[in-house]
């Protein structure tokens, strides 16, 4: 590939491929990031090719780290706001992402507690087993000690999805499990929207036992996101510091070129 040229204010002049190689990207991806306002605009060398600098390398490291931590949409949103010189939207986007991570942790805590309750043997022998055939709304309400209107409200919230027979609701064993989980969480003061998320997790896992086995992996993924956010914060701080100290000429608007490969 050759050694980067030197020429812009005595600093190394980097080609798109020089920036891309570090992250396993294509040179075109680097050009696209510049085009989309994610990287600073590059100057043009005398031969018409883009002349990137160390500032662009620091910016690209920040963007790659932000994407790993917060996703493509948030990463791009943050970098564009920084390039506009408007840091508040960038910081707000990061704050929102941290808040989503906190909510995911809270959801996991609720799921873990609820699944633990569902997988323990019941203290009440009358509820030691779930029905082997679908039950009507009145029977399920009686089992839980609630009124049928409560079950209908849970259905509207997406927590319960009973089958219908001749227009009447019929709750199978999995529906009873979901209703018991909802009842448990409702007594804990959780809102219906939160309960719907938890119940959906149980359904996707195929029941509380498989979900219980996956909780450790779920928690590890959240921890990995948190660590990635720490890395991204450091990379972004490095870029903001470099950008604040960079002379204006290094991020001047690019001169149009007729060479699409530059």
N, C-alpha and C positions, 0 to 999 in steps of 0.2 A: 504493500500500500504506500510505502514511502513515508518519510518523516514530514510532519506538518511544516509548512512554510512559515517564515517569519517576515513580518512587514507592517502590520497595522500597529502604529504607535510602539513599535519595538516588541509587541507581544506575539505569542504564537498565533498563527492563523490556522484555524482548524477547518477541515472539510466536513461535509455532512457525514461521510463514512467514518471519520475520526470520532465524531460524537456517538454515532450509532453503535460502533463496535463494542463499546463498554457495556451496553445493555442488551445486546443481541437483537438490535433493531435493524431495519433497512435504512439506507440513506434517504429514501423517499419519505419514510415516516418522519425523519427529522425535518425535511422540507415542509411536510404537511403541518407539523406542529408550529413551525414559524408562520406559515400561511394562515393558520387558524388562531393566531394570537396567543399561543401557549408559550412560545419562546420569543425572546426579543427579536426585532427585525435585524437581519444581518446586513453588514455593509457589503459592498462589492469590491473585489480586488481589481487591479488594472485590467486583468484578462476577462473580466465580466463574471467570474465565478463568485459564489457566496463566500464571504470571509467571516467565519465564526471565530469566537474568542473563548477564553477560559470562562467568561461570564455565561456563555451559552451552555458550556459543559456543566456548570453549577446549576443552571436553570433546568437542564434536562434531568439531572440527578434528582432535583426536587420534584419534578413532575412524575418521574417513574416511581419515586417513593410514595407520593401522594396517591397515585393510582392503586398501588399495592395495599395501601392502608384504608382508603376511602372509596375506591371505585373510580372508574373512568370519568363519569359525569362530574363528580365532586372534584376530582383532581384537575380536570380541565377548567371547571368554574373558578377554582382558586387561582390557578395560574393566569387566566385571562383577567381576573380582577386585579391581580398584582401588576400585570403588564399595562393595565389602564391607569395605574397609579392610585387605585381605589382599594385600599387594604381592608376596610371594614367588611364588605361583602365576602371577601376571602376568609377572614377570621370567623365570620358568622357561619359560613358553610362548614368549616372545620368544627365549630361548636356543635352544630346540628348533628354532624356525624358522630361526635363523642356522645351526644345525648342518645342517639339510636343504639350505640353500643351499650350504654347504661341500661336502656330499656330491655335490650336483649338479655343482659345479665339478670335483670329482675324477672323476666319471663322464665329464664332457665331455673332460677331459684324456686319459682312457683311450681314449675313442672316437676322439679326434683322432689319437692315436698308432697305434691299431689300424687305423683306416681308411687312414692314410698308408701303413702296411705292405701293406695289401691292394691299394691302387691302384698301388703300384710294381711294375714288372716283376720276376718272381721270379728269384732268382740261380740256382736249380736248373732247368735246361732240362727235366728230367723232369716238373716240376710247372708247366710254362709255361701249360697250359690245363686247364680243368676238364672232367670227362667230359660227353659229349654224350648220354649215356643213364644211367639210374639204376644205381648200383652197390650191391653187397651190403655188409653190415657188415664182413666180413673184408677186402674190397678197400679200403674207406675207412680201416680201422684200419691196414692195411699202408702206405697212402699217407702217413699221419700219423706212423707209427712208434709207435703205441699198441696196446693190446690191445682186443678188442671190448668187454670189460666197461667200459672207460672211456667208450666211446660210449654204452653203455646208461645209465651214470651221468649223462652229460650230457643224455640224453633225459629222465630222471626229474627233472632240475633245470630242464627247460623250455628248454634251450639248443638242442636238436635236436628236430625234429618230422618224422621220416621217414614216408613212405607205407608201406603194407603190401601185399604181394602174396602171397596164400596164407599169410599169417601171418609171412612173412619181411620184414625191413626193407629198404627200397630208398631210397637217398639220391640225390636229383637234384642238379643243379649248384649250386642255392642252398643245399642242405643241406651240400654239400662246402665251399662258401664259409663257412657258419656254423661248421662244424667246424674249418676252418683258423683262423678268428678265435678260436674258443674255445681251440684249442691254443696260439696265440700268447699269449693273455692268461693262460692257465694257467701257461705257462712264466715269465710275469712275476710269478707269485705271487698272482694275483687269485682270490678265492673264487668258487665257482660261482654264487652268487646275484648277485654283481656282474656276472659275465660274461653271465648271462641278460638283465640289463637292457640291456647294450650290444648284444647280438645282436638283441634286440627293436627297438632303435633302427634298426639296419641294415635289418631286415625292413620296418619301417614306411616307411622312406625309399625302399625299392625297390632297395637295393644300396649298396655303399660310395661309389660316385661321387656319387649324389644327396645322400647324407648328408654327404659331404665339402663339397659346395657349400652346405649349410645350417649348417655349424658356426659360421661367423661370425655368423649371425643368432641362433643358440642362445647364443653367448657374449654377444652384445649384450643378449639378454633377461635373462641372469643378472646382467649389470652393471646393468641398469635396476632389477632387484629389489633389488640391493645399495644403489643410490642411494635407492630408495624407503624402504628400511629406515632409512637415515640420517635422512631427512625425518621418518619416523614416530617415531624416537627423540627428535628434537627436539620434536615436537608433544606427545608423551607427557610429556617432562620439563617442558614449559611447563604442562601441565595439573596434574601432581603439585605443582609449585610453587604454582600458583594455588589448588589445592585445600587445600594445607597452610596457606595464608595466609588462607583464606576463613572468616569467622565461621560457627559451626555453624548459625545460623538460616537461612543461605542454602541449605542442603541438607537442610532439615528434611523430614520425610515429608509427602507431599501430602495435603490434606484431600479426601475423596471428593467428587465433583461429580456432579450429575445432568445436566450439559450435555455430551453426547458430542462436541460440536464444538469445545470449548475446548481 
